[in-house]
Amino acid sequence: MMEIPDQSGKRLGGKVVFITGAASGIGAAIARRCIAEGGSAVCADASPDSVANLAAELGSCALALECDVTDQRSMARSMSAAIDHFGRLDGLVHNAAAPSLDGTVVDLDEEQWRLEIDVTLTGAFIASKFAVPLMISSGGGSIVLVASQFGHVATGKAVAYCAAKAGLVHLAKAMAVDHAGDGIRVNSLSPGAVATSRLLQRWPDLETANKGLGPAHLLGRIAQPGEIAAAAVFLLSPDASFVTGTDLLADGGFATR
């Protein structure tokens, strides 16, 4: 078992956070910010090479794990490996997401629908199912489910995405009710558009994406991954000790329109 460095002077000093979808984008930014704030990051992702490269970059306070969030056996192995390595679990960030699928209820087939729901919503259920008992054993903790502004307002041809993200917002509320007595806070985090590689599925480059999507946000631009990571670490940290059962809209004002 790794000895966790004493960084008690930092916001996440001595805390261990399990992050799904950690290989790139928002997940990688959260892992980096957790370590910068004195914590350790369990970087779990279905892309083993990418997540291994991230952990190598981050150093001894990071552990890379290949994990399929839709498979309970895979999640159980990953959570066990995290405990074997760090000895405790204090936080969970469910950030795993399925590939973007456009379509109305008429366009999508059932397999496409289930992929979105399984990764985004059922994945959060599975990760939390295994994380909560470990957090209780560690004296409590914090769970952050990464949702979206489209869990609050809808957009065209994104029924599976909107439904899954809205489900995360209410799942966090229900879990907050169930586990407050266990010393576990549960919140969701809803970003607006973020400058990650996922946008390149729809836009030729991030500059063009910002020009196209930025005006829909009150702040006139899309977010950087580090800005969403800062919000996630706030929810994980003692600074949010009286915050549970809520959704933090880090959407640049998108949902106000």
C-alpha positions as CSV (number, residue, x, y, z in Angstrom):
1,M,0.0,0.0,0.0
2,M,1.3,3.4,-0.9
3,E,1.9,5.9,1.9
4,I,-0.1,9.0,1.1
5,P,2.1,12.2,1.5
6,D,1.2,14.6,4.3
7,Q,-0.3,17.6,2.5
8,S,-2.7,18.5,5.2
9,G,-2.3,22.2,4.5
10,K,-4.0,21.9,1.1
11,R,-7.8,21.6,0.4
12,L,-7.7,17.9,-0.5
13,G,-4.7,17.0,1.7
14,G,-4.6,13.3,2.3
15,K,-7.8,12.6,0.3
16,V,-8.1,9.9,-2.3
17,V,-10.5,10.6,-5.2
18,F,-11.7,8.0,-7.8
19,I,-12.4,9.6,-11.2
20,T,-14.2,7.8,-14.0
21,G,-13.6,9.0,-17.6
22,A,-10.3,10.4,-16.4
23,A,-8.1,9.9,-19.5
24,S,-8.8,13.2,-21.1
25,G,-10.8,16.4,-21.1
26,I,-12.7,17.3,-17.9
27,G,-11.7,14.1,-16.2
28,A,-8.0,14.6,-16.7
29,A,-8.3,18.2,-15.6
30,I,-10.0,17.1,-12.4
31,A,-7.3,14.6,-11.7
32,R,-4.6,17.2,-12.2
33,R,-6.5,19.7,-9.9
34,C,-7.0,17.1,-7.2
35,I,-3.3,16.4,-7.0
36,A,-2.4,20.1,-7.1
37,E,-4.8,20.5,-4.1
38,G,-2.9,17.8,-2.2
39,G,-5.0,14.8,-3.0
40,S,-4.4,11.5,-4.8
41,A,-6.3,10.6,-7.9
42,V,-7.4,7.1,-9.0
43,C,-7.7,7.6,-12.8
44,A,-10.2,5.1,-14.2
45,D,-11.0,4.9,-17.9
46,A,-11.9,2.4,-20.6
47,S,-8.9,3.6,-22.6
48,P,-5.9,2.0,-20.8
49,D,-3.1,3.5,-22.7
50,S,-4.4,7.1,-22.4
51,V,-5.1,6.8,-18.7
52,A,-1.7,5.2,-18.1
53,N,0.0,8.2,-19.9
54,L,-1.9,10.6,-17.7
55,A,-0.9,8.8,-14.5
56,A,2.7,8.7,-15.6
57,E,2.5,12.5,-16.1
58,L,0.9,13.0,-12.7
59,G,3.4,10.9,-10.7
60,S,3.1,8.7,-7.6
61,C,-0.1,10.4,-6.4
62,A,-2.0,9.0,-9.4
63,L,-3.1,5.4,-10.1
64,A,-4.2,4.4,-13.6
65,L,-6.9,1.7,-13.9
66,E,-8.7,0.3,-16.9
67,C,-12.4,0.3,-16.0
68,D,-15.7,-0.3,-17.7
69,V,-18.3,1.7,-15.8
70,T,-21.1,-0.4,-17.2
71,D,-19.7,-3.6,-15.8
72,Q,-20.1,-4.2,-12.0
73,R,-17.2,-6.7,-12.0
74,S,-14.9,-4.3,-13.6
75,M,-15.9,-1.6,-11.2
76,A,-15.4,-3.9,-8.2
77,R,-11.9,-4.8,-9.4
78,S,-11.0,-1.1,-9.8
79,M,-12.4,0.0,-6.4
80,S,-10.5,-2.9,-4.8
81,A,-7.3,-1.9,-6.6
82,A,-7.7,1.7,-5.4
83,I,-8.0,0.5,-1.8
84,D,-5.1,-1.8,-2.1
85,H,-3.0,1.0,-3.4
86,F,-4.1,4.0,-1.3
87,G,-5.9,2.4,1.6
88,R,-8.9,4.7,1.6
89,L,-11.4,6.4,-0.5
90,D,-12.7,9.9,0.2
91,G,-14.2,11.1,-3.1
92,L,-15.8,9.9,-6.3
93,V,-16.2,11.9,-9.5
94,H,-18.3,10.2,-12.2
95,N,-17.3,11.8,-15.4
96,A,-17.5,8.9,-17.9
97,A,-19.6,9.6,-21.0
98,A,-20.6,7.8,-24.1
99,P,-19.8,9.0,-27.6
100,S,-22.2,11.8,-28.7
101,L,-25.1,10.4,-30.6
102,D,-27.5,12.7,-32.5
103,G,-31.1,11.7,-32.8
104,T,-34.7,12.0,-31.9
105,V,-36.6,9.1,-30.3
106,V,-37.5,8.1,-33.9
107,D,-33.9,8.3,-35.2
108,L,-32.1,6.4,-32.4
109,D,-32.3,2.7,-32.1
110,E,-32.5,1.0,-28.7
111,E,-28.9,0.0,-28.6
112,Q,-27.8,3.7,-29.1
113,W,-30.2,4.8,-26.3
114,R,-28.9,2.1,-23.9
115,L,-25.3,3.0,-24.6
116,E,-25.9,6.6,-23.4
117,I,-28.0,5.6,-20.4
118,D,-25.6,2.7,-19.4
119,V,-22.4,4.8,-19.5
120,T,-23.7,8.0,-18.1
121,L,-26.5,7.1,-15.7
122,T,-26.1,3.4,-14.8
123,G,-22.4,4.0,-14.7
124,A,-22.9,6.5,-11.9
125,F,-25.1,4.0,-10.1
126,I,-22.5,1.3,-10.3
127,A,-19.6,3.5,-9.3
128,S,-21.5,4.9,-6.4
129,K,-22.7,1.4,-5.3
130,F,-19.1,0.4,-4.7
131,A,-17.7,3.8,-3.6
132,V,-20.2,4.5,-0.8
133,P,-19.2,1.6,1.5
134,L,-15.6,2.5,1.1
135,M,-16.2,6.1,1.9
136,I,-18.1,5.1,5.0
137,S,-15.1,3.0,6.1
138,S,-12.9,6.1,5.5
139,G,-15.2,8.3,7.7
140,G,-17.3,9.9,4.9
141,G,-16.7,11.7,1.7
142,S,-18.0,13.5,-1.3
143,I,-19.5,12.4,-4.6
144,V,-19.7,14.5,-7.7
145,L,-21.7,13.4,-10.7
146,V,-20.8,15.4,-13.9
147,A,-24.0,16.3,-15.6
148,S,-24.6,19.1,-18.1
149,Q,-26.6,22.3,-18.7
150,F,-28.7,20.0,-20.9
151,G,-29.9,18.2,-17.8
152,H,-31.8,21.5,-17.2
153,V,-32.7,22.7,-20.6
154,A,-33.1,20.6,-23.8
155,T,-31.5,20.8,-27.1
156,G,-32.4,19.3,-30.4
157,K,-31.7,15.7,-31.4
158,A,-30.1,14.8,-28.1
159,V,-32.8,12.9,-26.3
160,A,-30.6,10.2,-24.8
161,Y,-28.0,12.7,-23.7
162,C,-30.5,15.1,-22.2
163,A,-32.3,12.3,-20.4
164,A,-29.2,10.8,-19.0
165,K,-27.8,14.1,-17.7
166,A,-31.1,15.1,-16.2
167,G,-31.1,11.7,-14.5
168,L,-27.7,12.4,-12.9
169,V,-29.0,15.6,-11.4
170,H,-31.8,13.8,-9.6
171,L,-29.7,10.8,-8.8
172,A,-27.4,13.1,-6.9
173,K,-30.3,14.5,-4.9
174,A,-31.7,11.1,-4.0
175,M,-28.3,9.8,-3.0
176,A,-27.7,12.9,-0.9
177,V,-30.9,12.1,1.1
178,D,-29.8,8.5,1.6
179,H,-26.3,9.0,2.7
180,A,-26.1,12.3,4.6
181,G,-26.2,10.3,7.8
182,D,-23.1,8.4,6.6
183,G,-21.2,11.6,6.3
184,I,-21.3,11.6,2.5
185,R,-22.2,14.6,0.5
186,V,-23.5,14.1,-3.0
187,N,-23.9,16.8,-5.7
188,S,-24.0,17.1,-9.4
189,L,-22.0,19.5,-11.6
190,S,-23.4,20.8,-14.8
191,P,-20.9,22.4,-17.3
192,G,-21.8,24.3,-20.4
193,A,-19.8,23.7,-23.5
194,V,-16.1,22.9,-22.7
195,A,-13.0,23.0,-24.9
196,T,-12.3,19.3,-25.0
197,S,-11.6,16.8,-27.8
198,R,-15.3,15.8,-27.7
199,L,-16.2,19.1,-29.4
200,L,-14.0,18.0,-32.3
201,Q,-16.6,15.4,-33.2
202,R,-18.8,18.3,-34.3
203,W,-16.5,21.2,-35.0
204,P,-13.2,21.4,-37.1
205,D,-11.3,23.0,-34.3
206,L,-11.8,24.5,-30.8
207,E,-11.5,28.1,-32.1
208,T,-14.4,27.5,-34.5
209,A,-16.3,25.7,-31.7
210,N,-15.9,28.7,-29.4
211,K,-17.1,31.1,-32.1
212,G,-20.1,28.9,-32.8
213,L,-21.1,28.0,-29.2
214,G,-19.7,30.9,-27.1
215,P,-22.5,33.3,-27.9
216,A,-25.1,30.9,-26.3
217,H,-23.3,31.5,-22.9
218,L,-23.8,34.8,-21.1
219,L,-20.0,35.0,-20.7
220,G,-19.6,34.8,-24.5
221,R,-17.3,31.9,-24.6
222,I,-17.0,28.2,-23.8
223,A,-15.2,26.9,-20.7
224,Q,-11.8,25.5,-20.3
225,P,-11.5,22.1,-18.6
226,G,-9.6,23.6,-15.7
227,E,-12.6,25.8,-14.9
228,I,-14.8,22.8,-14.5
229,A,-12.1,21.0,-12.5
230,A,-12.0,23.9,-10.1
231,A,-15.7,23.6,-9.5
232,A,-15.5,19.8,-9.0
233,V,-12.7,20.2,-6.5
234,F,-14.7,22.8,-4.6
235,L,-17.5,20.3,-4.2
236,L,-15.1,17.6,-3.1
237,S,-13.4,19.8,-0.6
238,P,-14.2,21.0,2.9
239,D,-15.0,24.4,1.4
240,A,-18.3,22.8,0.4
241,S,-18.9,21.1,3.7
242,F,-22.5,22.4,3.9
243,V,-23.3,21.7,0.3
244,T,-25.2,18.5,-0.6
245,G,-28.1,17.5,-2.8
246,T,-27.6,20.4,-5.2
247,D,-26.5,21.0,-8.8
248,L,-23.7,23.4,-9.5
249,L,-24.3,25.0,-12.9
250,A,-20.9,25.9,-14.2
251,D,-22.3,26.8,-17.6
252,G,-21.3,30.4,-18.2
253,G,-25.0,31.4,-17.8
254,F,-26.2,29.2,-20.7
255,A,-29.3,27.9,-18.8
256,T,-30.5,31.4,-17.9
257,R,-31.6,32.1,-21.5
